[in-house]
Amino acid sequence: MNAASWAERPSLIGRTGKAVALAAIVVAVVFPVYMVVLTSLSTQEAVTRAGGLVTVPGEMSLAAYRELFAGGVVTRAVLVSLGVTVAGTLISLTVTTLAAYGLSRPGSLLHRPLLFLVLLTFLFGPGLIPKYLVVSGLGLIDSYWSLILPVAVTAFDLVVMRAFFMGIPGEVTDSARIDGASEVTILRRIVLPMSRGVIAVIGLLYAVGYWNAFFDAVLYLNDTAKWPLQLVLRQYVYQGQSMFAGQSADAAAAGRSLPPNLAIQMSIVVIALVPVLFVYPFVQRHFTKGVLIGAVKG
């Protein structure tokens, strides 16, 4: 009896083709990061010789990173982004977990109407002007809360977590109720320990969203001292503004040369990339068990 086509061992040509395709994808992803990191570590001579982004290692220097953190702008922006990301992720995870668990219980109060309202947000967004008016009416303009509360819960993440909770065998929670456990106890001691995978992945999605967000900061933050890192990245990289405008004369008088502006820009990009690149490998193994299983069951 012949096996199904998808169960057959791939041919040598098929395996070679997959290897070539995967290698091309890896190169397409890694090479731009390599150029960004190398440029951030290059001197003015190396950048000038390359005529832009550096691809061949030459003279290396950490001057761009020293200038960034010595100036205070990037240091303050990193602290702001870290604070918003940590606080926002904790709030989002707490609210999403509680809401998802409540909506996963068929007999909970107003279960169907609330679930309908959540699903309705997939089709209809609030719009930019109404959202701004709500934030302004709550007095959140120029406050860090304006970067957290309007995006505290994402409907997709809530639905995925609810689907995962619904996949937990009912016999487990029913036996706990027979023993006299409350819903809070069941959630804390049974459901959450069994849901570490989906919680880790949803937490990563929230954290990356908070870390990369800049548009809300453009809308709601007027004080430049409160800008997160992504808004600094937008100003000095995308808009091409020089972080050390007007300081060239002072640097020359002090007998030192400023790092090239392109190296400064790429250094900010690297600083913005490092946290995500560092955290993702520890959470990646949970994706299949967490989000994908929950999404399929949902």
CYANA upper distance limits for C-alpha pairs under 8 A (distance plus 0.5 A):
  3 ALA  CA      7 ALA  CA      6.69
  3 ALA  CA      8 GLU  CA      6.84
  4 ALA  CA      8 GLU  CA      7.05
 10 PRO  CA     14 GLY  CA      6.19
 10 PRO  CA     15 ARG  CA      6.68
 11 SER  CA     15 ARG  CA      6.72
 12 LEU  CA     16 THR  CA      6.53
 13 ILE  CA     17 GLY  CA      6.52
 14 GLY  CA     18 LYS  CA      6.73
 15 ARG  CA     19 ALA  CA      6.70
 16 THR  CA     20 VAL  CA      6.66
 17 GLY  CA     21 ALA  CA      6.60
 18 LYS  CA     22 LEU  CA      6.55
 19 ALA  CA     23 ALA  CA      6.53
 20 VAL  CA     24 ALA  CA      6.63
 21 ALA  CA     25 ILE  CA      6.78
 22 LEU  CA     26 VAL  CA      6.67
 23 ALA  CA     27 VAL  CA      6.67
 24 ALA  CA     28 ALA  CA      6.59
 25 ILE  CA     29 VAL  CA      6.74
 26 VAL  CA     30 VAL  CA      6.38
 27 VAL  CA     31 PHE  CA      6.00
 28 ALA  CA     32 PRO  CA      7.66
 29 VAL  CA     33 VAL  CA      7.63
 30 VAL  CA     34 TYR  CA      6.58
 31 PHE  CA     35 MET  CA      6.77
 32 PRO  CA     36 VAL  CA      6.73
 33 VAL  CA     37 VAL  CA      6.66
 34 TYR  CA     38 LEU  CA      6.51
 34 TYR  CA     55 THR  CA      8.38
 35 MET  CA     39 THR  CA      6.43
 35 MET  CA     53 LEU  CA      6.76
 35 MET  CA     54 VAL  CA      6.38
 35 MET  CA     55 THR  CA      6.06
 36 VAL  CA     40 SER  CA      6.71
 36 VAL  CA     53 LEU  CA      7.61
 36 VAL  CA     54 VAL  CA      8.37
 36 VAL  CA    266 MET  CA      6.03
 36 VAL  CA    267 SER  CA      8.32
 36 VAL  CA    269 VAL  CA      8.09
 36 VAL  CA    270 VAL  CA      7.69
 37 VAL  CA     41 LEU  CA      7.03
 37 VAL  CA    266 MET  CA      7.41
 37 VAL  CA    267 SER  CA      7.77
 37 VAL  CA    270 VAL  CA      6.94
 38 LEU  CA     42 SER  CA      6.79
 38 LEU  CA     54 VAL  CA      6.78
 38 LEU  CA     55 THR  CA      7.64
 38 LEU  CA     57 PRO  CA      7.38
 39 THR  CA     47 VAL  CA      7.59
 39 THR  CA     53 LEU  CA      6.26
 39 THR  CA     54 VAL  CA      5.58
 39 THR  CA     55 THR  CA      8.29
 39 THR  CA    262 LEU  CA      7.95
 39 THR  CA    263 ALA  CA      6.02
 39 THR  CA    266 MET  CA      7.01
 40 SER  CA     64 ALA  CA      7.25
 40 SER  CA    262 LEU  CA      7.98
 40 SER  CA    263 ALA  CA      4.67
 40 SER  CA    264 ILE  CA      6.93
 40 SER  CA    265 GLN  CA      8.01
 40 SER  CA    266 MET  CA      5.46
 40 SER  CA    267 SER  CA      5.32
 40 SER  CA    270 VAL  CA      8.34
 41 LEU  CA     60 MET  CA      5.83
 41 LEU  CA     61 SER  CA      5.65
 41 LEU  CA     62 LEU  CA      6.21
 41 LEU  CA     63 ALA  CA      8.25
 41 LEU  CA     64 ALA  CA      7.67
 41 LEU  CA    263 ALA  CA      7.27
 41 LEU  CA    267 SER  CA      8.34
 42 SER  CA     46 ALA  CA      6.35
 42 SER  CA     47 VAL  CA      7.00
 42 SER  CA     54 VAL  CA      8.09
 42 SER  CA     57 PRO  CA      8.40
 42 SER  CA     58 GLY  CA      7.52
 42 SER  CA     59 GLU  CA      6.42
 42 SER  CA     60 MET  CA      5.19
 42 SER  CA     61 SER  CA      6.20
 42 SER  CA     62 LEU  CA      8.47
 42 SER  CA    263 ALA  CA      7.13
 43 THR  CA     47 VAL  CA      6.86
 43 THR  CA     59 GLU  CA      6.40
 43 THR  CA     60 MET  CA      6.50
 43 THR  CA     61 SER  CA      6.51
 43 THR  CA    259 PRO  CA      7.12
 43 THR  CA    260 PRO  CA      7.37
 43 THR  CA    263 ALA  CA      8.24
 44 GLN  CA     48 THR  CA      6.52
 44 GLN  CA    259 PRO  CA      6.93
 44 GLN  CA    260 PRO  CA      5.73
 45 GLU  CA     49 ARG  CA      6.53
 45 GLU  CA     59 GLU  CA      8.08
 46 ALA  CA     50 ALA  CA      6.66
 46 ALA  CA     54 VAL  CA      7.64
 46 ALA  CA     58 GLY  CA      6.41
 46 ALA  CA     59 GLU  CA      6.59
 47 VAL  CA     51 GLY  CA      6.54
 47 VAL  CA     52 GLY  CA      6.33
 47 VAL  CA     53 LEU  CA      7.26
 47 VAL  CA     54 VAL  CA      6.63
 47 VAL  CA    260 PRO  CA      8.06
 47 VAL  CA    262 LEU  CA      8.33
 47 VAL  CA    263 ALA  CA      8.47
 48 THR  CA     52 GLY  CA      7.42
 50 ALA  CA     54 VAL  CA      5.99
 50 ALA  CA     55 THR  CA      8.05
 52 GLY  CA    262 LEU  CA      8.18
 53 LEU  CA    262 LEU  CA      8.41
 62 LEU  CA     66 ARG  CA      6.82
 63 ALA  CA     67 GLU  CA      6.57
 63 ALA  CA    258 LEU  CA      8.33
 63 ALA  CA    259 PRO  CA      6.52
 64 ALA  CA     68 LEU  CA      6.68
 64 ALA  CA    259 PRO  CA      6.01
 64 ALA  CA    260 PRO  CA      8.20
 64 ALA  CA    263 ALA  CA      6.65
 64 ALA  CA    264 ILE  CA      5.71
 64 ALA  CA    267 SER  CA      7.13
 65 TYR  CA     69 PHE  CA      6.77
 65 TYR  CA    264 ILE  CA      7.88
 65 TYR  CA    267 SER  CA      6.88
 66 ARG  CA     70 ALA  CA      6.38
 67 GLU  CA     71 GLY  CA      6.52
 67 GLU  CA    258 LEU  CA      8.49
 67 GLU  CA    259 PRO  CA      8.40
 68 LEU  CA     72 GLY  CA      7.53
 68 LEU  CA     73 VAL  CA      7.83
 68 LEU  CA     74 VAL  CA      6.51
 68 LEU  CA     75 THR  CA      8.03
 68 LEU  CA    264 ILE  CA      7.84
 69 PHE  CA     73 VAL  CA      7.96
 69 PHE  CA     74 VAL  CA      6.63
 69 PHE  CA     75 THR  CA      5.95
 71 GLY  CA     75 THR  CA      8.37
 72 GLY  CA     76 ARG  CA      6.42
 73 VAL  CA     77 ALA  CA      6.68
 73 VAL  CA    225 ALA  CA      8.43
 74 VAL  CA     78 VAL  CA      6.49
 74 VAL  CA    229 LEU  CA      7.27
 74 VAL  CA    232 VAL  CA      7.84
 74 VAL  CA    268 ILE  CA      8.32
 75 THR  CA     79 LEU  CA      6.84
 76 ARG  CA     80 VAL  CA      6.71
 76 ARG  CA    225 ALA  CA      8.14
 77 ALA  CA     81 SER  CA      6.65
 77 ALA  CA    225 ALA  CA      8.42
 77 ALA  CA    226 LYS  CA      7.78
 77 ALA  CA    227 TRP  CA      6.42
 77 ALA  CA    228 PRO  CA      5.10
 77 ALA  CA    229 LEU  CA      5.04
 77 ALA  CA    232 VAL  CA      7.68
 78 VAL  CA     82 LEU  CA      6.55
 78 VAL  CA    228 PRO  CA      7.12
 78 VAL  CA    229 LEU  CA      5.89
 79 LEU  CA     83 GLY  CA      6.55
 79 LEU  CA    228 PRO  CA      8.47
 80 VAL  CA     84 VAL  CA      6.63
 80 VAL  CA    226 LYS  CA      7.41
 80 VAL  CA    227 TRP  CA      7.68
 80 VAL  CA    228 PRO  CA      5.84
 80 VAL  CA    229 LEU  CA      7.87
 81 SER  CA     85 THR  CA      6.39
 81 SER  CA    210 TYR  CA      8.32
 81 SER  CA    211 TRP  CA      6.59
 81 SER  CA    228 PRO  CA      5.41
 81 SER  CA    229 LEU  CA      6.39
 82 LEU  CA     86 VAL  CA      6.52
 82 LEU  CA    211 TRP  CA      7.94
 83 GLY  CA     87 ALA  CA      6.49
 84 VAL  CA     88 GLY  CA      6.06
 84 VAL  CA    144 TYR  CA      7.66
 84 VAL  CA    147 LEU  CA      7.86
 84 VAL  CA    148 ILE  CA      7.60
 84 VAL  CA    210 TYR  CA      7.43
 84 VAL  CA    211 TRP  CA      8.28
 85 THR  CA     89 THR  CA      6.31
 85 THR  CA    207 ALA  CA      6.09
 85 THR  CA    208 VAL  CA      8.47
 85 THR  CA    210 TYR  CA      5.65
 85 THR  CA    211 TRP  CA      6.17
 86 VAL  CA     90 LEU  CA      6.74
 86 VAL  CA    207 ALA  CA      7.76
 87 ALA  CA     91 ILE  CA      6.71
 88 GLY  CA     92 SER  CA      6.41
 88 GLY  CA    148 ILE  CA      5.88
 88 GLY  CA    149 LEU  CA      8.46
 88 GLY  CA    152 ALA  CA      7.34
 88 GLY  CA    206 TYR  CA      8.34
 88 GLY  CA    207 ALA  CA      8.09
 88 GLY  CA    210 TYR  CA      7.49
 89 THR  CA     93 LEU  CA      6.39
 89 THR  CA    203 GLY  CA      6.78
 89 THR  CA    206 TYR  CA      6.17
 89 THR  CA    207 ALA  CA      5.98
 89 THR  CA    210 TYR  CA      8.09
 90 LEU  CA     94 THR  CA      6.58
 91 ILE  CA     95 VAL  CA      6.65
 91 ILE  CA    152 ALA  CA      7.34
 92 SER  CA     96 THR  CA      6.32
 92 SER  CA    152 ALA  CA      5.35
 92 SER  CA    153 VAL  CA      6.15
 92 SER  CA    206 TYR  CA      7.69
 93 LEU  CA     97 THR  CA      6.32
 93 LEU  CA    199 ILE  CA      8.09
 93 LEU  CA    202 ILE  CA      7.99
 93 LEU  CA    203 GLY  CA      6.76
 93 LEU  CA    206 TYR  CA      8.41
 94 THR  CA     98 LEU  CA      6.73
 95 VAL  CA     99 ALA  CA      6.52
 95 VAL  CA    152 ALA  CA      8.30
 95 VAL  CA    153 VAL  CA      7.57
 96 THR  CA    100 ALA  CA      6.29
 96 THR  CA    153 VAL  CA      6.63
 96 THR  CA    154 THR  CA      8.48
 96 THR  CA    157 ASP  CA      8.03
 96 THR  CA    158 LEU  CA      6.06
 96 THR  CA    161 MET  CA      8.36
 97 THR  CA    101 TYR  CA      6.53
 97 THR  CA    158 LEU  CA      8.00
 97 THR  CA    161 MET  CA      7.69
 98 LEU  CA    102 GLY  CA      6.69
 99 ALA  CA    103 LEU  CA      6.60
 99 ALA  CA    158 LEU  CA      7.84
100 ALA  CA    104 SER  CA      6.51
100 ALA  CA    158 LEU  CA      6.11
100 ALA  CA    159 VAL  CA      7.47
100 ALA  CA    161 MET  CA      6.46
100 ALA  CA    162 ARG  CA      4.92
100 ALA  CA    165 PHE  CA      8.05
101 TYR  CA    105 ARG  CA      7.17
101 TYR  CA    162 ARG  CA      6.65
101 TYR  CA    165 PHE  CA      7.01
101 TYR  CA    187 LEU  CA      8.18
102 GLY  CA    108 SER  CA      6.86
102 GLY  CA    111 HIS  CA      8.16
103 LEU  CA    108 SER  CA      7.48
103 LEU  CA    111 HIS  CA      6.19
103 LEU  CA    114 LEU  CA      8.25
103 LEU  CA    115 LEU  CA      7.17
103 LEU  CA    162 ARG  CA      7.15
104 SER  CA    162 ARG  CA      5.89
104 SER  CA    163 ALA  CA      7.73
104 SER  CA    165 PHE  CA      6.82
104 SER  CA    166 MET  CA      6.05
105 ARG  CA    111 HIS  CA      8.22
105 ARG  CA    166 MET  CA      8.23
106 PRO  CA    111 HIS  CA      7.21
107 GLY  CA    111 HIS  CA      7.62
110 LEU  CA    114 LEU  CA      6.57
111 HIS  CA    115 LEU  CA      6.65
112 ARG  CA    116 PHE  CA      6.56
113 PRO  CA    117 LEU  CA      6.80
114 LEU  CA    118 VAL  CA      6.84
115 LEU  CA    119 LEU  CA      6.73
116 PHE  CA    120 LEU  CA      6.49
117 LEU  CA    121 THR  CA      7.24
118 VAL  CA    122 PHE  CA      8.12
118 VAL  CA    155 ALA  CA      6.48
119 LEU  CA    123 LEU  CA      8.13
119 LEU  CA    155 ALA  CA      7.47
120 LEU  CA    124 PHE  CA      6.88
121 THR  CA    125 GLY  CA      6.48
121 THR  CA    155 ALA  CA      7.43
122 PHE  CA    155 ALA  CA      7.62
122 PHE  CA    156 PHE  CA      8.48
126 PRO  CA    130 PRO  CA      6.93
126 PRO  CA    131 LYS  CA      6.74
127 GLY  CA    131 LYS  CA      6.67
128 LEU  CA    132 TYR  CA      6.66
129 ILE  CA    133 LEU  CA      6.65
130 PRO  CA    134 VAL  CA      6.69
131 LYS  CA    135 VAL  CA      6.77
131 LYS  CA    150 PRO  CA      8.45
132 TYR  CA    136 SER  CA      6.49
132 TYR  CA    219 LEU  CA      8.30
132 TYR  CA    220 TYR  CA      8.49
133 LEU  CA    137 GLY  CA      6.35
134 VAL  CA    138 LEU  CA      6.71
135 VAL  CA    139 GLY  CA      7.05
135 VAL  CA    140 LEU  CA      6.04
135 VAL  CA    141 ILE  CA      7.15
135 VAL  CA    146 SER  CA      7.19
135 VAL  CA    150 PRO  CA      8.14
136 SER  CA    140 LEU  CA      6.35
136 SER  CA    141 ILE  CA      6.13
140 LEU  CA    144 TYR  CA      8.23
140 LEU  CA    145 TRP  CA      6.84
140 LEU  CA    146 SER  CA      5.84
140 LEU  CA    220 TYR  CA      8.26
141 ILE  CA    146 SER  CA      7.03
141 ILE  CA    220 TYR  CA      5.56
141 ILE  CA    221 LEU  CA      6.92
142 ASP  CA    146 SER  CA      7.95
142 ASP  CA    220 TYR  CA      6.08
142 ASP  CA    221 LEU  CA      4.80
142 ASP  CA    222 ASN  CA      6.26
142 ASP  CA    223 ASP  CA      7.11
142 ASP  CA    226 LYS  CA      8.48
143 SER  CA    147 LEU  CA      8.27
143 SER  CA    220 TYR  CA      8.05
143 SER  CA    221 LEU  CA      7.36
144 TYR  CA    148 ILE  CA      7.56
144 TYR  CA    226 LYS  CA      8.33
145 TRP  CA    149 LEU  CA      6.31
146 SER  CA    150 PRO  CA      7.00
146 SER  CA    216 ASP  CA      7.97
146 SER  CA    220 TYR  CA      7.07
147 LEU  CA    151 VAL  CA      7.88
147 LEU  CA    210 TYR  CA      8.44
147 LEU  CA    216 ASP  CA      6.58
147 LEU  CA    217 ALA  CA      7.12
147 LEU  CA    220 TYR  CA      8.42
148 ILE  CA    152 ALA  CA      6.13
148 ILE  CA    210 TYR  CA      8.32
153 VAL  CA    157 ASP  CA      8.21
153 VAL  CA    158 LEU  CA      7.78
154 THR  CA    158 LEU  CA      6.76
155 ALA  CA    159 VAL  CA      6.59
156 PHE  CA    160 VAL  CA      6.69
157 ASP  CA    161 MET  CA      6.62
157 ASP  CA    202 ILE  CA      6.83
158 LEU  CA    162 ARG  CA      6.53
159 VAL  CA    163 ALA  CA      6.64
159 VAL  CA    298 GLY  CA      7.87
160 VAL  CA    164 PHE  CA      6.83
160 VAL  CA    291 VAL  CA      6.92
160 VAL  CA    294 GLY  CA      5.76
160 VAL  CA    295 ALA  CA      5.80
160 VAL  CA    298 GLY  CA      7.19
161 MET  CA    165 PHE  CA      6.75
161 MET  CA    198 VAL  CA      7.18
161 MET  CA    199 ILE  CA      8.23
161 MET  CA    202 ILE  CA      8.40
161 MET  CA    291 VAL  CA      8.17
161 MET  CA    294 GLY  CA      7.07
162 ARG  CA    166 MET  CA      6.70
162 ARG  CA    294 GLY  CA      8.33
162 ARG  CA    298 GLY  CA      8.40
163 ALA  CA    167 GLY  CA      6.91
163 ALA  CA    294 GLY  CA      5.60
163 ALA  CA    295 ALA  CA      7.23
163 ALA  CA    297 LYS  CA      6.47
163 ALA  CA    298 GLY  CA      5.20
164 PHE  CA    168 ILE  CA      7.45
164 PHE  CA    195 SER  CA      8.20
164 PHE  CA    198 VAL  CA      7.96
164 PHE  CA    290 GLY  CA      8.04
164 PHE  CA    291 VAL  CA      8.49
164 PHE  CA    293 ILE  CA      7.70
164 PHE  CA    294 GLY  CA      4.88
164 PHE  CA    295 ALA  CA      8.25
164 PHE  CA    297 LYS  CA      7.71
164 PHE  CA    298 GLY  CA      8.15
165 PHE  CA    191 VAL  CA      7.82
165 PHE  CA    195 SER  CA      8.14
167 GLY  CA    294 GLY  CA      8.22
167 GLY  CA    297 LYS  CA      7.68
168 ILE  CA    172 VAL  CA      8.28
168 ILE  CA    191 VAL  CA      8.20
169 PRO  CA    173 THR  CA      7.91
170 GLY  CA    174 ASP  CA      6.46
171 GLU  CA    175 SER  CA      6.50
172 VAL  CA    176 ALA  CA      7.07
173 THR  CA    177 ARG  CA      6.86
173 THR  CA    186 ILE  CA      7.14
173 THR  CA    190 ILE  CA      8.06
174 ASP  CA    178 ILE  CA      6.79
175 SER  CA    179 ASP  CA      6.88
176 ALA  CA    180 GLY  CA      7.05
176 ALA  CA    181 ALA  CA      5.95
176 ALA  CA    186 ILE  CA      7.33
177 ARG  CA    181 ALA  CA      5.45
177 ARG  CA    182 SER  CA      7.20
177 ARG  CA    183 GLU  CA      8.49
177 ARG  CA    186 ILE  CA      8.41
181 ALA  CA    185 THR  CA      6.33
181 ALA  CA    186 ILE  CA      6.83
182 SER  CA    186 ILE  CA      6.69
183 GLU  CA    187 LEU  CA      6.57
184 VAL  CA    188 ARG  CA      6.57
185 THR  CA    189 ARG  CA      6.25
185 THR  CA    190 ILE  CA      8.15
186 ILE  CA    190 ILE  CA      5.69
186 ILE  CA    191 VAL  CA      6.78
187 LEU  CA    191 VAL  CA      5.25
187 LEU  CA    192 LEU  CA      6.38
188 ARG  CA    192 LEU  CA      6.13
188 ARG  CA    193 PRO  CA      8.08
189 ARG  CA    193 PRO  CA      7.08
190 ILE  CA    194 MET  CA      6.96
191 VAL  CA    195 SER  CA      6.71
192 LEU  CA    196 ARG  CA      6.93
195 SER  CA    199 ILE  CA      6.65
195 SER  CA    290 GLY  CA      8.21
196 ARG  CA    200 ALA  CA      6.46
197 GLY  CA    201 VAL  CA      6.86
197 GLY  CA    286 HIS  CA      5.41
197 GLY  CA    287 PHE  CA      7.79
197 GLY  CA    289 LYS  CA      6.77
197 GLY  CA    290 GLY  CA      5.28
198 VAL  CA    202 ILE  CA      6.50
198 VAL  CA    286 HIS  CA      7.48
198 VAL  CA    287 PHE  CA      7.97
198 VAL  CA    289 LYS  CA      7.71
198 VAL  CA    290 GLY  CA      4.34
198 VAL  CA    291 VAL  CA      6.17
198 VAL  CA    294 GLY  CA      8.31
199 ILE  CA    203 GLY  CA      6.34
199 ILE  CA    290 GLY  CA      8.08
200 ALA  CA    204 LEU  CA      6.67
200 ALA  CA    283 VAL  CA      6.89
200 ALA  CA    286 HIS  CA      7.63
201 VAL  CA    205 LEU  CA      6.77
201 VAL  CA    283 VAL  CA      6.88
201 VAL  CA    284 GLN  CA      8.25
201 VAL  CA    286 HIS  CA      6.97
201 VAL  CA    287 PHE  CA      6.72
201 VAL  CA    290 GLY  CA      7.12
201 VAL  CA    291 VAL  CA      7.25
202 ILE  CA    206 TYR  CA      6.71
202 ILE  CA    291 VAL  CA      8.10
203 GLY  CA    207 ALA  CA      6.52
204 LEU  CA    208 VAL  CA      6.53
204 LEU  CA    280 TYR  CA      8.04
204 LEU  CA    283 VAL  CA      7.89
205 LEU  CA    209 GLY  CA      6.62
206 TYR  CA    210 TYR  CA      6.73
207 ALA  CA    211 TRP  CA      6.52
208 VAL  CA    212 ASN  CA      6.47
208 VAL  CA    276 VAL  CA      7.35
209 GLY  CA    213 ALA  CA      6.43
211 TRP  CA    230 GLN  CA      8.08
212 ASN  CA    230 GLN  CA      6.69
213 ALA  CA    217 ALA  CA      8.18
213 ALA  CA    230 GLN  CA      7.24
214 PHE  CA    218 VAL  CA      6.88
214 PHE  CA    228 PRO  CA      7.92
214 PHE  CA    230 GLN  CA      5.97
214 PHE  CA    231 LEU  CA      5.88
215 PHE  CA    219 LEU  CA      6.89
216 ASP  CA    220 TYR  CA      6.47
216 ASP  CA    221 LEU  CA      8.39
217 ALA  CA    221 LEU  CA      5.65
217 ALA  CA    227 TRP  CA      7.31
217 ALA  CA    228 PRO  CA      7.91
217 ALA  CA    231 LEU  CA      7.60
218 VAL  CA    222 ASN  CA      8.33
218 VAL  CA    231 LEU  CA      7.84
221 LEU  CA    226 LYS  CA      7.45
221 LEU  CA    227 TRP  CA      7.52
223 ASP  CA    227 TRP  CA      7.69
227 TRP  CA    231 LEU  CA      6.57
227 TRP  CA    232 VAL  CA      7.32
228 PRO  CA    232 VAL  CA      7.18
229 LEU  CA    233 LEU  CA      6.57
229 LEU  CA    272 ALA  CA      7.58
230 GLN  CA    234 ARG  CA      6.62
230 GLN  CA    272 ALA  CA      7.79
231 LEU  CA    235 GLN  CA      6.73
232 VAL  CA    236 TYR  CA      6.64
233 LEU  CA    237 VAL  CA      6.00
233 LEU  CA    238 TYR  CA      7.62
233 LEU  CA    265 GLN  CA      8.17
233 LEU  CA    268 ILE  CA      6.74
233 LEU  CA    269 VAL  CA      7.39
234 ARG  CA    238 TYR  CA      5.39
234 ARG  CA    239 GLN  CA      6.84
235 GLN  CA    239 GLN  CA      5.63
235 GLN  CA    240 GLY  CA      7.24
235 GLN  CA    241 GLN  CA      6.73
236 TYR  CA    240 GLY  CA      5.58
236 TYR  CA    241 GLN  CA      5.19
236 TYR  CA    242 SER  CA      6.67
236 TYR  CA    243 MET  CA      7.10
236 TYR  CA    265 GLN  CA      6.91
237 VAL  CA    241 GLN  CA      7.55
237 VAL  CA    265 GLN  CA      5.77
237 VAL  CA    266 MET  CA      8.31
242 SER  CA    261 ASN  CA      7.10
243 MET  CA    261 ASN  CA      8.43
244 PHE  CA    248 SER  CA      7.72
246 GLY  CA    250 ASP  CA      8.47
247 GLN  CA    251 ALA  CA      6.60
248 SER  CA    252 ALA  CA      6.62
248 SER  CA    257 SER  CA      8.25
248 SER  CA    258 LEU  CA      7.57
249 ALA  CA    253 ALA  CA      6.64
250 ASP  CA    254 ALA  CA      6.70
251 ALA  CA    255 GLY  CA      6.79
251 ALA  CA    256 ARG  CA      5.84
251 ALA  CA    257 SER  CA      6.53
251 ALA  CA    258 LEU  CA      7.33
252 ALA  CA    256 ARG  CA      6.19
252 ALA  CA    257 SER  CA      6.86
259 PRO  CA    263 ALA  CA      7.25
259 PRO  CA    264 ILE  CA      7.45
260 PRO  CA    264 ILE  CA      6.99
261 ASN  CA    265 GLN  CA      6.75
262 LEU  CA    266 MET  CA      6.70
263 ALA  CA    267 SER  CA      6.50
264 ILE  CA    268 ILE  CA      6.97
265 GLN  CA    269 VAL  CA      7.03
266 MET  CA    270 VAL  CA      6.72
267 SER  CA    271 ILE  CA      6.71
268 ILE  CA    272 ALA  CA      6.72
269 VAL  CA    273 LEU  CA      6.73
270 VAL  CA    274 VAL  CA      6.60
271 ILE  CA    275 PRO  CA      8.21
273 LEU  CA    277 LEU  CA      6.72
274 VAL  CA    278 PHE  CA      6.48
275 PRO  CA    279 VAL  CA      6.66
276 VAL  CA    280 TYR  CA      6.37
277 LEU  CA    281 PRO  CA      7.77
278 PHE  CA    282 PHE  CA      8.45
279 VAL  CA    283 VAL  CA      7.39
280 TYR  CA    284 GLN  CA      6.33
281 PRO  CA    285 ARG  CA      8.09
283 VAL  CA    287 PHE  CA      7.78
285 ARG  CA    289 LYS  CA      8.36
286 HIS  CA    290 GLY  CA      6.02
286 HIS  CA    291 VAL  CA      8.39
287 PHE  CA    291 VAL  CA      6.01
287 PHE  CA    292 LEU  CA      6.89
288 THR  CA    292 LEU  CA      5.55
288 THR  CA    293 ILE  CA      6.85
289 LYS  CA    293 ILE  CA      6.22
289 LYS  CA    294 GLY  CA      8.49
290 GLY  CA    294 GLY  CA      6.66
291 VAL  CA    295 ALA  CA      6.38
292 LEU  CA    296 VAL  CA      6.64
293 ILE  CA    297 LYS  CA      6.67
294 GLY  CA    298 GLY  CA      6.51
